[in-house]
């Protein structure tokens, strides 16, 4: 669990695996090792995975009383990848992390080999309303002490006791006023992109995800059936299959994009299609296919149950 200094923060992050670099960005109130628990055993076979904690989350200390803005998260990501020496990389983000990933992709499209965004909308609503309803600490403390305890478990050690109670409303307030990405912004993203959404996600409706996929020139849309916001948790087997297929199909272009930035740099490593059969659960060399997986028990499952009780699904 190393730390690295970036953008004035001591960013806590996890790293595992081997291969081309990928940065995976978690959603609001969570941390990467929990949002992507069902993906890490597979994806770390093909990639060198970096999981930074966003400011105010997990181990990356930041008091949200001093403010919280999505563009700061983009600055943080930019500084983080520079600090660890990534000139080009794959980027994947869920929810809040997906908004960070989209904004980074608009700012630095040439540095991305591929982009995957999950559960995000570039519209103000319903994101703002859902976040305002769910990110209400007095309500959480009164109505769901178990959820409050989980938030404390995640964040108190890094942020100080009760830090999450300042973080949640600060995130909700930012969603209500943050600048929105428009078609002209999204059209700048030229990396192969997959926009993923659950068909029952009230935070990021399917038609919003479809709009994003239409505005990014090289994007495809992956709609996960019978699923709310937490696609990586609710339907991990299907998500893993779809994402693995995306990486296999875009590997040649990802290599080309990496070479444009890095030339013969060591970071241009063999990708998903060059995995040896012994490294994967398949007879096909290079396959990232994975059998269907149950929901992984843990904090993400707790999140999903809480959201089911308090809304029709979704956090930022």
N, C-alpha and C positions, 0 to 999 in steps of 0.2 A: 504494500500500500504506500507507494512513494508520494512525495509532494514535489512540485516544481513552481518556481516563482514566475508569474505571468500576469501582466496588466495590473501590477500592484497587489496581487493576491497570491497566497500560498495554495495552489490548486491541488487538492487530493485526487488521485486517480488510481485506477487499476489497469494493469496491462498483462495480457496473456496471449499465447498462441505463437504462430510463426507464419510468415508470408507477407504479402503486400499489406500496407498499413490501412486500417479502418478506424475511424473515430465514431463512437456511438454515444448519442446524447439522450439523456433520460428526460422524463416528463416532470412537471411541477410536483412538488412535495415528495419526490422519490429520489433514488440514486440508480446509477446504471447497472450495478451488479444485481439489483432486484428487478428492475424493469425488463432486463434481458436475460434473466436466469435460464429461461428455456431455450435461448438461442446460443448462449456461450459455448456449450459443449460441442456444438456443430461448427459454428462460425470460426472458432479459434483453431480449427483444424486447417483452415484455408487462409486465414488472415492473422496478422498481428493486431490484436484488438486493444484499443485505448478507450477507457471509460472514465472521463473526467466528471467530478461532481460540480454542478453549477454553483455559482456564488450563492451563499445562504443555505445550501443543501449539503448534507453529509459532512464531509471533512473540510470543505472549502469555506472558511469562515468569512462571513459578511453579515453585518447587522442590517436587516431590512428597514430599520428605523431611519437609516441614511438614504433610503430610496431603493427602487428596484425597477430597472428598465430593460426591455428586450434588446435594445441596441447595445447595452453594456455586455449582454451575454455574447453577442457577436464579436465585440472587441475582445472578450475573454477567450473565445475560441481561436480567434486570429493569433493572439499572443501565445496561447497554449501550443498550437501546432508549430509555431515558429520556435518556441522554447525547446520542444522535444525534437526539432530538426526535420519535420515533415514538409517537403516541398510540394508533393502531390499525394493524394490519399483518397480513399473511399469515405463517404460521409453518410451516416444514417442517424435519423432523429425521430423521436416519438413525442408528439404533442408539443409541449413547450420546447423540447429539443428539436422538433421538426420545424418550428418557426425560426429558431436560431439557425438551423441548417439551411432553410430557404433564404434567409437574409444573407448568410455567408456566401451562398452560391450566387446570389445577385452581385455581391461585392467582389468575389474572386472566382468567377466561373472557370478560369483556366487552371486552377489548382486542383479541381475535383476530377477524379477518375470516374466515379459514379455517384449518384445521389439517391437515397431512399428516404421518403418522408411518410410518416404514419400518423393519422388522426389529427390533421390540422386543416384549418380554413383561413383564408386571407380576408374573410368578411368579419365585421365587428360582431354581428349576432349570428348564431346564438352563443358564441364564445363568451362574451361579456356577461350575459345573464346566467349562464351555467356556472361560470367561475364565481360570480358574486354570491350565488346561492350556496355553492359547495364550500367555498373558502371563507367560512365564517367561524372563527375560533370560539366565540361564546356559545354558538349553537352546537359545535362539535363537543365542547367540554360538557354541556348540559345533556345532550341527547345521546352521545356515543363516547363514553369514556374509554372504551377499548381502542377506538380509532385514535383518540388523543394520545393514548399510551404508545401506539405504534409510531405516531409522528415524533413523539419524544424520543423513542428508541433510535429512530433514524438520525435525528438532528441535534439532540441536546449535547452530546459529547463534543461535537464540532462547533456548534453555534452558541452553546450556553443554554441553561435551563430556560425553557419557554420561548426560545428564539423563533420557533415555528409559528407562534401566535402573532408575531410581527410579520413574518414572511408571507403567510397566505393572503392576508388582505392587501399587502403591497403588490403581490402578483396580480390579484383581481383588479386593483385600481389601474395598473399599467395596461392591462388588456383593454380597458375602457377608453384609453386615450392614445395608445401607441399608433404611430403612422402605419397605414396599410400598404401592402405591396399591391401594385397594379399590374395590368397586362404587360406594359412596357418593361417593368422590372423583371417579371418572370420570363419574358422572352429572351433576356440576356443569358439565361441558364442554358448552356449548350452541352452539358454532360448527359450521358444516358441516365434517365431518371425513372423511378417507380413511385407513384403516388398510391398509398395504401389506406384503405378506410374500411371500418366495419359498417355493414349495411344498416345497423341500428344505432349508429353513433349520433347522438343529438348535439354533441359539441362540434363535430365536423360532418355535416350532412353529406350524403353521397354526391348530390349535385354540386356542392362546393368543391369536393375533391375532383370531380369530373372537370370542372372549370379550370382548376389548377393544371390538370394534365393536358388540357387543350391549349393552354397558354405557354407551356414549356415545350419548345420545339421537338425534343427527342424523348418525350415522356410517355409512359404507359400507365394505365389505371388498373389497380388490383383491388376489387371489392370482395371483402371477406364475408360470406353469408352467415346469417344467424349470429351476429357478433356486434357488441357495443364498442366502446372506446378502446378498451384494453386488448387490442388484437394480439399482441405478442404473448399475452397471458391466457386469453379465452380460447384462442384457436392456434396454439403454437405449432402444431404439426403442419397445418395448412399454410400458416405464415412462413415457416421454414422452407417448405417445398417451393412456394412461390418466389421467395427471395433467392433461394439457391438457383432456381431456373433463370432468374434475372441476371445473376452474376455470371452464370455460365454463358448466357447468350451475349453478354456485353463485354466479355473478357478481352477480345481482340481490340475493341475500341478503347477499353480502359488502359491496355498496354500502350497503345498509340499515344493516348493523352499523357500518360506518365513519361514517355520518352520525349515528348515535346518539351516538358519542363525539366526533366532530370537527365536526359541523354543516357549515358552509360552508368549513371549513379547506382550504387548498391541497392537503393530502395526499389528499383524496378525488379521485383522478384517474381518467380513463377506464381501464377494465380490459381484459381479454383480448378481450371481445366487440366492442370498438370499434377494434381495430387495423385499419389500412387494408390492403387487399390487397397493396400494394407492400412491406409489412413482413413478410409471411409467405410461406411456400412453398405457397400454396393459392389457388384461385380464389374461395373463400368468404370474404367479409369477416368478420373476427373469428376466423377459424379459427387454432387453434394446432396443427393437425395437422402431423405431421412424419414423413418417411419413416423406415423402419427404419434403425437405425444400427449399425455394427459396434462391438465393444468398443473403446473408445478406449485406445490404448497409453499406458502411463505407470505411475505408481506404484500406482494402484488395480488395474490388471491384475496387477501384481506381487503385491499383497496377495492377490488372488483365487487366483493360482497357488500361493502359499505355503499358504493355507488348504486348498486341495485336497489338498496333500501331507500336511498335518499333522492334518487332521480331516476331517469331512464337511462342513465349511463353518462360517463364523461367527466374528465377533469382537464385542466389545461396542460 
